[in-house]
């Protein structure tokens, strides 16, 4: 087993000073970007073990399972990690909207110079 973080075959996430890695979440079928969140080691392990998306809430300072209150669970179909292992990509089958606002994706507005425009 190669231990080189950038080209090896060992999972060795490089957590930041707060113990987090960035998690990018896309829809498995459409490829649409659904959300960006953060994971600590426990969230990463729980996601790997359960097949459902877990994250670390920086604002609440606690773990959360996507859909634990809304029912909009994200079933993980594939996980990838970038070359230096400081960002994770989750491909998911979402059970409902990804965004807490009820939008399908957290990225439902475009930046138009100095204002935001909602998708039609």
VEXDO-609420 format. One line per field, with one value per residue (C-alpha): chain; z, y, x. Coordinates in steps of 0.001 Angstrom, whole numbers, padded with zeros to 6 digits. Example, Ala and Ser with C-alpha at 12.3 -4.5 7.8 and 13.67 -1.06 7.14 Angstrom:
residues 2
unit (A  A)
zz (007800  007140)
yy (-004500  -001060)
xx (012300  013670)
end
This chain:
residues 120
unit (A  A  A  A  A  A  A  A  A  A  A  A  A  A  A  A  A  A  A  A  A  A  A  A  A  A  A  A  A  A  A  A  A  A  A  A  A  A  A  A  A  A  A  A  A  A  A  A  A  A  A  A  A  A  A  A  A  A  A  A  A  A  A  A  A  A  A  A  A  A  A  A  A  A  A  A  A  A  A  A  A  A  A  A  A  A  A  A  A  A  A  A  A  A  A  A  A  A  A  A  A  A  A  A  A  A  A  A  A  A  A  A  A  A  A  A  A  A  A  A)
zz (000000  -001063  001689  -000547  000106  -003447  -005517  -003089  -002325  001391  002658  004704  004762  005380  007824  008320  011633  012769  011898  008744  005054  002442  001085  -002350  -003049  -006508  -007796  -009095  -012046  -013254  -012018  -010556  -007721  -004698  -001766  -000167  003487  005851  007407  010411  010838  012544  009797  007148  008965  009523  005853  004743  007219  006734  003064  004069  004164  007529  008030  010665  011181  011758  012853  015332  016319  015975  013682  011515  009201  006048  006278  009989  010499  006947  005716  002701  003242  000774  -000107  -001095  -004247  -004635  -002673  -004106  -002568  -004313  -004952  -001674  000297  001698  -000165  -000585  -003420  -002659  -005495  -004041  -004687  -002827  -001278  -001658  -001774  -000698  000568  003913  002028  000122  -003128  -004968  -004799  -002453  -005620  -006883  -007437  -009958  -009222  -011617  -010843  -007469  -007058  -006978  -009570  -008836  -011450  -013246)
yy (000000  003341  005957  008971  011206  012589  009449  006552  004274  005002  007222  009907  012995  016284  018050  021798  023450  023031  019328  019719  018879  020437  018175  018842  017060  016363  014469  011066  011130  014747  015807  018955  020608  020303  021647  022275  021424  020276  016954  016089  012617  011282  012575  011042  007693  007694  008483  005663  003211  004118  005110  008239  011774  013133  016548  018887  022101  024943  027281  024849  023134  019628  016638  016367  013760  015208  014611  013770  016347  016947  013360  014513  011920  011724  008143  008146  006150  007129  009031  010579  012570  015153  014730  016204  014705  017940  017851  015084  014675  012828  011577  011029  010004  012746  011929  015552  019120  019582  023126  024007  026686  023943  024526  021476  022869  025373  027104  028394  032032  033543  036546  039347  042063  043409  041415  037865  036416  033324  030593  030473)
xx (000000  001476  001414  001981  -001069  -001248  -000743  -001104  -004014  -004430  -007242  -005471  -007704  -005915  -008208  -007787  -006879  -010507  -010512  -012635  -012558  -014836  -017575  -019065  -022353  -023788  -026809  -025697  -028084  -028042  -024605  -026188  -024277  -026556  -024567  -021192  -020671  -017929  -017027  -014917  -013395  -016520  -018846  -016604  -016545  -020323  -020917  -018626  -020174  -023853  -024013  -025924  -024490  -023293  -021700  -020287  -022234  -019800  -022609  -024179  -020935  -022328  -022750  -025837  -027238  -028738  -032466  -032614  -035392  -036677  -036601  -034548  -031814  -028953  -028023  -024345  -023620  -019966  -017341  -014202  -011385  -009212  -005485  -004247  -007149  -008572  -011911  -014481  -016989  -020213  -022397  -025859  -029424  -031328  -034707  -035824  -034524  -030902  -031334  -032881  -034884  -036715  -034818  -033493  -029943  -028338  -027074  -030439  -029320  -026927  -024726  -025626  -023098  -024289  -027504  -028790  -031160  -033224  -033379  -036697)
end
